[in-house]
Amino acid sequence: MSTEENKALVRRWFLEAWNEGNLALADEVVAPDYDPHPEPTDVNFGRGPDGQKQLIAFYRAAFPDVRMEIEDMLAEDDRVVVRWRGTGTHNGELMGVAPTGRPATVTGVFINRVVNGKLVEGWTNFDALGMMMQIGAIPMPSQP
């Protein structure tokens, strides 16, 4: 696949799976052995489409109005890198934190490896600390 086709696939993943909640899309675009390479601060739901469905459902349950915006997208060979911004309202439990109704804005980077029209690997880094501070799970630093 071309880099443009790979970018279109990743864009579709953001728009349909994350923003619209179309979890069935994972069966179409996520390889059975997809490796998410989870960060130590993120929840690990395992490999493959089912792991990605659980991950998205987990965050959509905590932030039902989540909107993921692609701010930058770069592609080379089989890699697609996305700098993104997610916004939502904490209206569901998240990692033991009861809903607060607080809005949150989180930024991050996804690196996706695409082979034959499927996501086969992914690396994510996002501002988990900032998210937890915004919903009140961790105190904000005092201002000078």
MORA-V771783 format. One record per residue. N is the residue number from 1. RES is the residue in one small letter. D_FIRST is the distance of its C-alpha to the first C-alpha in whole Angstrom. Layout:
[[N;RES;D_FIRST] [N;RES;D_FIRST]]
//
This chain:
[[1;m;0] [2;s;4] [3;t;7] [4;e;8] [5;e;6] [6;n;7] [7;k;10] [8;a;11] [9;l;10] [10;v;13] [11;r;15] [12;r;15] [13;w;16] [14;f;19] [15;l;20] [16;e;20] [17;a;21] [18;w;23] [19;n;25] [20;e;25] [21;g;26] [22;n;23] [23;l;23] [24;a;22] [25;l;19] [26;a;19] [27;d;19] [28;e;16] [29;v;13] [30;v;15] [31;a;15] [32;p;19] [33;d;19] [34;y;18] [35;d;20] [36;p;21] [37;h;23] [38;p;26] [39;e;28] [40;p;32] [41;t;33] [42;d;30] [43;v;31] [44;n;29] [45;f;28] [46;g;26] [47;r;23] [48;g;21] [49;p;20] [50;d;24] [51;g;25] [52;q;22] [53;k;24] [54;q;28] [55;l;27] [56;i;26] [57;a;29] [58;f;31] [59;y;30] [60;r;30] [61;a;34] [62;a;35] [63;f;34] [64;p;33] [65;d;33] [66;v;30] [67;r;28] [68;m;25] [69;e;24] [70;i;21] [71;e;23] [72;d;20] [73;m;17] [74;l;15] [75;a;12] [76;e;11] [77;d;9] [78;d;8] [79;r;11] [80;v;12] [81;v;16] [82;v;18] [83;r;22] [84;w;23] [85;r;27] [86;g;28] [87;t;31] [88;g;33] [89;t;37] [90;h;38] [91;n;39] [92;g;39] [93;e;39] [94;l;37] [95;m;38] [96;g;42] [97;v;42] [98;a;44] [99;p;42] [100;t;44] [101;g;42] [102;r;41] [103;p;38] [104;a;36] [105;t;33] [106;v;31] [107;t;28] [108;g;26] [109;v;22] [110;f;19] [111;i;17] [112;n;14] [113;r;12] [114;v;9] [115;v;8] [116;n;6] [117;g;7] [118;k;10] [119;l;12] [120;v;14] [121;e;16] [122;g;18] [123;w;20] [124;t;23] [125;n;26] [126;f;28] [127;d;32] [128;a;33] [129;l;36] [130;g;36] [131;m;35] [132;m;38] [133;m;41] [134;q;40] [135;i;41] [136;g;44] [137;a;43] [138;i;44] [139;p;46] [140;m;45] [141;p;47] [142;s;50] [143;q;50] [144;p;52]]
//
